[in-house]
Amino acid sequence: MNEDVLPTLEDVAQDAGVSTATVSRCLNDPSRVAEITRNRVLASVARLGYLPNFGARALAAKRTDTYGAIIPTMTNAIFARGLQAFQDELARNDATLLVASSSYDPMIEEQQIRTMIARGIDGLLLIGTRRSKEIDRLLIRRGMPVVIAWTIGRADPHSFVGFDNAAAAAAMAQRAIDLGHRRFAFLSGERRRNDRAADRVRGVKRALKSAGLDPAELAIEESSYSFEDAGIAFRRLIERDPRAGVVMCGNDVQAVGALRMAHDMGLSVPGDVSITGFDDIELATVVEPALTTVHVPHRAMGRRAAEVLLARVRGDGPPQRVKLPTSIVERQSLAAPPT
């Protein structure tokens, strides 16, 4: 066989001494082929370097078994656990995952959505709800099954698999209130482009109001999700309100940046100021002091998102709303204020 010519299904059949139908069954439904025949066909496939014609198979099945996921960033571990579980579940169903990162830019995300649709994905995982009405109309018009994760909303027209960001942040604020804290500050992500960040601030304000405290006194600074920027924002918060007893952070990366800056400023944590995180990634356990943080069920969320998306592609029922619980993991960075 000419090595410059790509092997065909017919070449595999001839090499294995079987029909092309048997080769096709072996590749698409191997349980229907006797083991001895299957092994002979697979040996020919490997020897010849044959690859199935993906486009032809997709056209025949009207599905590509390829799914898309667009996450805000690949620069930290916040989305890694969930995305890994999402991919693992797809792989168990013989599906392939395409991943893109939007850098928290809605215009980049919109272009990535259009590109993935053009490439023939069967379904799409998106993070959060802030995107244009135009792109939402496109997804609906195309009949694209979509699962939105890391937040929770009404299951129409898309499915949701996530958690209540506002309630989770409110629970952390309430824990600090129960310890005796009355002066709060919040180190947030950019709320204009990030509905999860906005919800977390909203949840803290709600908890303060319920406790009879003035939400308007909550000092807020925004930063990117990097150690350096978070540290600078932490310094600004302390300069704005030196009496702040607890600085709540929008995620664990920001909280670690705040911890490092507190150390550089000569502040004791939690002696002078308490610091809390959000997400409960591995980083929260290895810093000193270890972070008190909100545990997010990333792996369960990724797995359930894949299950829901696969079901939607199969046409198994209407969009779903799967709300997962969060919890507070108490470590050493939050304590009662000094008396």
Secondary structure, DSSP 8 states (H G I E B T S, - for coil): --TTS---HHHHHHHHTS-HHHHHHHHH-GGGS-HHHHHHHHHHHHHHT----HHHHHHHHT---EEEEEES-SSSTTTHHHHHHHHHHHHHTT-EEEEEE-TT-HHHHHHHHHHHHHTT-SEEEEESS---HHHHHHHHHTT--EEEESS----SSSEEEE--HHHHHHHHHHHHHHTT---EEEEE--GGG-HHHHHHHHHHHHHHHHTT--GGG-EEEE--SSHHHHHHHHHHHHHH-TT-SEEEESSHHHHHHHHHHHHHTT--TTTT-EEE-SB--THHHHSSS--BEEE--HHHHHHHHHHHHHHHHHT-SS--EEE---EEE--SS------
